[in-house]
Amino acid sequence: MILLAMGFVGPGKNRLIDELGIELDSKGNVRADAKHMTNKEGLFVAGDMTSGQSLAVRAIGDGRKAARGIAAYLK
């Protein structure tokens, strides 16, 4: 499990994102479903990676939603 909390403004050009084949939306953010899973099964994302720069409070809430998505996936 890898969890990164970096406080930045979005994914930008990233070799890891390219190598994993993670899909981006039209704004260049990582595309995720309602449970915060990317197009790669078992790989979840939240916060600035999905929405761009935002408030810490929103990122915390987004992280909690992603955690619920991960828990559902693991069940």
VMD Tcl script that builds the backbone (N, CA, C; Angstrom):
set m [mol new atoms 225]
animate dup $m
set s [atomselect $m all]
$s set {name element resname resid chain x y z} {
  {N N MET 1 A 0.849 -1.168 0.000}
  {CA C MET 1 A 0.000 0.000 0.000}
  {C C MET 1 A 0.896 1.233 0.000}
  {N N ILE 2 A 0.549 2.175 -0.854}
  {CA C ILE 2 A 1.281 3.436 -0.907}
  {C C ILE 2 A 0.291 4.565 -0.712}
  {N N LEU 3 A 0.522 5.413 0.265}
  {CA C LEU 3 A -0.297 6.595 0.498}
  {C C LEU 3 A 0.613 7.810 0.451}
  {N N LEU 4 A 0.300 8.748 -0.413}
  {CA C LEU 4 A 1.081 9.979 -0.515}
  {C C LEU 4 A 0.184 11.158 -0.181}
  {N N ALA 5 A 0.621 11.991 0.732}
  {CA C ALA 5 A -0.087 13.232 1.051}
  {C C ALA 5 A 0.916 14.348 0.818}
  {N N MET 6 A 0.853 14.953 -0.361}
  {CA C MET 6 A 1.930 15.848 -0.763}
  {C C MET 6 A 1.529 17.314 -0.855}
  {N N GLY 7 A 0.242 17.616 -0.867}
  {CA C GLY 7 A -0.191 19.003 -0.918}
  {C C GLY 7 A 0.293 19.754 -2.136}
  {N N PHE 8 A -0.050 19.276 -3.321}
  {CA C PHE 8 A 0.359 19.948 -4.538}
  {C C PHE 8 A -0.851 20.210 -5.416}
  {N N VAL 9 A -0.648 20.721 -6.587}
  {CA C VAL 9 A -1.754 21.205 -7.410}
  {C C VAL 9 A -2.223 20.241 -8.504}
  {N N GLY 10 A -1.918 18.992 -8.392}
  {CA C GLY 10 A -2.375 18.025 -9.385}
  {C C GLY 10 A -1.232 17.162 -9.869}
  {N N PRO 11 A -1.528 16.191 -10.701}
  {CA C PRO 11 A -0.510 15.226 -11.095}
  {C C PRO 11 A 0.542 15.750 -12.061}
  {N N GLY 12 A 0.197 16.686 -12.945}
  {CA C GLY 12 A 1.168 17.140 -13.938}
  {C C GLY 12 A 1.721 15.980 -14.746}
  {N N LYS 13 A 2.802 16.222 -15.458}
  {CA C LYS 13 A 3.463 15.135 -16.187}
  {C C LYS 13 A 4.229 14.306 -15.181}
  {N N ASN 14 A 3.964 13.013 -15.179}
  {CA C ASN 14 A 4.544 12.139 -14.176}
  {C C ASN 14 A 4.879 10.809 -14.825}
  {N N ARG 15 A 6.099 10.395 -14.712}
  {CA C ARG 15 A 6.551 9.151 -15.341}
  {C C ARG 15 A 5.788 7.946 -14.805}
  {N N LEU 16 A 5.515 7.914 -13.493}
  {CA C LEU 16 A 4.803 6.784 -12.903}
  {C C LEU 16 A 3.384 6.678 -13.462}
  {N N ILE 17 A 2.703 7.813 -13.577}
  {CA C ILE 17 A 1.352 7.819 -14.145}
  {C C ILE 17 A 1.398 7.295 -15.582}
  {N N ASP 18 A 2.384 7.737 -16.344}
  {CA C ASP 18 A 2.530 7.279 -17.731}
  {C C ASP 18 A 2.832 5.787 -17.793}
  {N N GLU 19 A 3.763 5.313 -16.960}
  {CA C GLU 19 A 4.160 3.900 -16.986}
  {C C GLU 19 A 3.028 2.974 -16.576}
  {N N LEU 20 A 2.200 3.429 -15.632}
  {CA C LEU 20 A 1.088 2.600 -15.178}
  {C C LEU 20 A -0.110 2.674 -16.117}
  {N N GLY 21 A -0.102 3.630 -17.038}
  {CA C GLY 21 A -1.210 3.781 -17.973}
  {C C GLY 21 A -2.460 4.323 -17.314}
  {N N ILE 22 A -2.280 5.173 -16.314}
  {CA C ILE 22 A -3.414 5.756 -15.601}
  {C C ILE 22 A -4.051 6.825 -16.478}
  {N N GLU 23 A -5.376 6.757 -16.606}
  {CA C GLU 23 A -6.102 7.709 -17.443}
  {C C GLU 23 A -6.259 9.058 -16.746}
  {N N LEU 24 A -6.138 10.115 -17.524}
  {CA C LEU 24 A -6.347 11.472 -17.036}
  {C C LEU 24 A -7.613 12.034 -17.655}
  {N N ASP 25 A -8.228 13.009 -16.961}
  {CA C ASP 25 A -9.402 13.667 -17.532}
  {C C ASP 25 A -8.956 14.826 -18.426}
  {N N SER 26 A -9.912 15.580 -18.944}
  {CA C SER 26 A -9.595 16.668 -19.871}
  {C C SER 26 A -8.794 17.803 -19.220}
  {N N LYS 27 A -8.824 17.885 -17.889}
  {CA C LYS 27 A -8.068 18.917 -17.164}
  {C C LYS 27 A -6.679 18.432 -16.752}
  {N N GLY 28 A -6.362 17.173 -17.040}
  {CA C GLY 28 A -5.057 16.618 -16.679}
  {C C GLY 28 A -5.017 16.000 -15.298}
  {N N ASN 29 A -6.180 15.870 -14.658}
  {CA C ASN 29 A -6.249 15.210 -13.355}
  {C C ASN 29 A -6.480 13.719 -13.560}
  {N N VAL 30 A -6.122 12.921 -12.553}
  {CA C VAL 30 A -6.324 11.479 -12.644}
  {C C VAL 30 A -7.824 11.193 -12.640}
  {N N ARG 31 A -8.263 10.395 -13.597}
  {CA C ARG 31 A -9.675 10.008 -13.699}
  {C C ARG 31 A -9.932 8.875 -12.699}
  {N N ALA 32 A -11.033 8.998 -11.944}
  {CA C ALA 32 A -11.407 7.970 -10.966}
  {C C ALA 32 A -12.918 7.806 -10.960}
  {N N ASP 33 A -13.364 6.631 -10.539}
  {CA C ASP 33 A -14.807 6.388 -10.462}
  {C C ASP 33 A -15.356 6.922 -9.139}
  {N N ALA 34 A -16.621 6.644 -8.859}
  {CA C ALA 34 A -17.276 7.165 -7.660}
  {C C ALA 34 A -16.640 6.649 -6.368}
  {N N LYS 35 A -15.947 5.513 -6.443}
  {CA C LYS 35 A -15.276 4.961 -5.264}
  {C C LYS 35 A -13.799 5.324 -5.237}
  {N N HIS 36 A -13.399 6.212 -6.133}
  {CA C HIS 36 A -12.036 6.740 -6.227}
  {C C HIS 36 A -11.023 5.746 -6.796}
  {N N MET 37 A -11.493 4.705 -7.491}
  {CA C MET 37 A -10.564 3.780 -8.140}
  {C C MET 37 A -10.239 4.310 -9.536}
  {N N THR 38 A -8.974 4.240 -9.906}
  {CA C THR 38 A -8.539 4.644 -11.236}
  {C C THR 38 A -8.913 3.557 -12.238}
  {N N ASN 39 A -8.478 3.716 -13.464}
  {CA C ASN 39 A -8.736 2.689 -14.473}
  {C C ASN 39 A -7.921 1.420 -14.218}
  {N N LYS 40 A -7.002 1.471 -13.269}
  {CA C LYS 40 A -6.229 0.290 -12.884}
  {C C LYS 40 A -6.855 -0.318 -11.637}
  {N N GLU 41 A -7.372 -1.536 -11.754}
  {CA C GLU 41 A -8.049 -2.175 -10.637}
  {C C GLU 41 A -7.163 -2.199 -9.396}
  {N N GLY 42 A -7.738 -1.750 -8.271}
  {CA C GLY 42 A -7.026 -1.753 -6.998}
  {C C GLY 42 A -6.163 -0.528 -6.755}
  {N N LEU 43 A -6.147 0.414 -7.690}
  {CA C LEU 43 A -5.351 1.634 -7.540}
  {C C LEU 43 A -6.298 2.814 -7.343}
  {N N PHE 44 A -6.227 3.415 -6.166}
  {CA C PHE 44 A -7.152 4.475 -5.773}
  {C C PHE 44 A -6.429 5.806 -5.680}
  {N N VAL 45 A -7.201 6.887 -5.802}
  {CA C VAL 45 A -6.635 8.230 -5.787}
  {C C VAL 45 A -7.647 9.187 -5.155}
  {N N ALA 46 A -7.143 10.281 -4.572}
  {CA C ALA 46 A -8.037 11.274 -3.959}
  {C C ALA 46 A -7.336 12.620 -3.912}
  {N N GLY 47 A -8.074 13.627 -3.517}
  {CA C GLY 47 A -7.504 14.957 -3.303}
  {C C GLY 47 A -7.106 15.644 -4.593}
  {N N ASP 48 A -5.992 16.394 -4.528}
  {CA C ASP 48 A -5.530 17.196 -5.659}
  {C C ASP 48 A -5.311 16.376 -6.927}
  {N N MET 49 A -5.004 15.103 -6.778}
  {CA C MET 49 A -4.771 14.260 -7.954}
  {C C MET 49 A -6.021 14.132 -8.813}
  {N N THR 50 A -7.201 14.232 -8.187}
  {CA C THR 50 A -8.442 14.081 -8.946}
  {C C THR 50 A -9.152 15.394 -9.239}
  {N N SER 51 A -8.860 16.424 -8.449}
  {CA C SER 51 A -9.618 17.665 -8.608}
  {C C SER 51 A -8.762 18.897 -8.868}
  {N N GLY 52 A -7.461 18.759 -8.793}
  {CA C GLY 52 A -6.595 19.926 -8.873}
  {C C GLY 52 A -6.512 20.602 -7.512}
  {N N GLN 53 A -5.873 21.727 -7.465}
  {CA C GLN 53 A -5.652 22.425 -6.206}
  {C C GLN 53 A -6.971 22.734 -5.511}
  {N N SER 54 A -7.024 22.453 -4.216}
  {CA C SER 54 A -8.240 22.683 -3.454}
  {C C SER 54 A -7.878 22.896 -1.991}
  {N N LEU 55 A -8.895 23.036 -1.171}
  {CA C LEU 55 A -8.702 23.241 0.260}
  {C C LEU 55 A -8.347 21.939 0.961}
  {N N ALA 56 A -7.598 22.040 2.060}
  {CA C ALA 56 A -7.222 20.862 2.840}
  {C C ALA 56 A -8.461 20.130 3.350}
  {N N VAL 57 A -9.483 20.868 3.734}
  {CA C VAL 57 A -10.712 20.249 4.235}
  {C C VAL 57 A -11.334 19.357 3.165}
  {N N ARG 58 A -11.347 19.824 1.934}
  {CA C ARG 58 A -11.894 19.011 0.845}
  {C C ARG 58 A -11.035 17.765 0.631}
  {N N ALA 59 A -9.724 17.916 0.698}
  {CA C ALA 59 A -8.824 16.774 0.515}
  {C C ALA 59 A -9.036 15.730 1.609}
  {N N ILE 60 A -9.264 16.176 2.833}
  {CA C ILE 60 A -9.525 15.241 3.933}
  {C C ILE 60 A -10.809 14.457 3.658}
  {N N GLY 61 A -11.865 15.155 3.269}
  {CA C GLY 61 A -13.119 14.485 2.953}
  {C C GLY 61 A -12.975 13.535 1.785}
  {N N ASP 62 A -12.224 13.957 0.778}
  {CA C ASP 62 A -11.983 13.118 -0.386}
  {C C ASP 62 A -11.202 11.869 0.007}
  {N N GLY 63 A -10.236 12.021 0.884}
  {CA C GLY 63 A -9.462 10.882 1.379}
  {C C GLY 63 A -10.335 9.889 2.123}
  {N N ARG 64 A -11.266 10.408 2.897}
  {CA C ARG 64 A -12.193 9.523 3.621}
  {C C ARG 64 A -13.083 8.754 2.656}
  {N N LYS 65 A -13.555 9.423 1.602}
  {CA C LYS 65 A -14.363 8.735 0.593}
  {C C LYS 65 A -13.540 7.654 -0.103}
  {N N ALA 66 A -12.291 7.972 -0.401}
  {CA C ALA 66 A -11.416 6.985 -1.039}
  {C C ALA 66 A -11.202 5.793 -0.105}
  {N N ALA 67 A -11.033 6.058 1.189}
  {CA C ALA 67 A -10.842 4.973 2.158}
  {C C ALA 67 A -12.065 4.052 2.176}
  {N N ARG 68 A -13.268 4.626 2.089}
  {CA C ARG 68 A -14.476 3.789 2.031}
  {C C ARG 68 A -14.486 2.967 0.741}
  {N N GLY 69 A -14.050 3.569 -0.369}
  {CA C GLY 69 A -13.970 2.826 -1.629}
  {C C GLY 69 A -12.974 1.683 -1.547}
  {N N ILE 70 A -11.847 1.938 -0.903}
  {CA C ILE 70 A -10.826 0.888 -0.732}
  {C C ILE 70 A -11.369 -0.240 0.138}
  {N N ALA 71 A -12.029 0.125 1.236}
  {CA C ALA 71 A -12.593 -0.888 2.131}
  {C C ALA 71 A -13.612 -1.749 1.382}
  {N N ALA 72 A -14.462 -1.124 0.597}
  {CA C ALA 72 A -15.453 -1.880 -0.179}
  {C C ALA 72 A -14.765 -2.810 -1.174}
  {N N TYR 73 A -13.711 -2.326 -1.801}
  {CA C TYR 73 A -12.955 -3.126 -2.779}
  {C C TYR 73 A -12.338 -4.349 -2.103}
  {N N LEU 74 A -11.786 -4.169 -0.906}
  {CA C LEU 74 A -11.123 -5.261 -0.200}
  {C C LEU 74 A -12.089 -6.299 0.346}
  {N N LYS 75 A -13.353 -5.896 0.546}
  {CA C LYS 75 A -14.355 -6.853 1.025}
  {C C LYS 75 A -14.757 -7.732 -0.120}
}
mol reanalyze $m
mol bondsrecalc $m
mol representation Tube
mol addrep $m
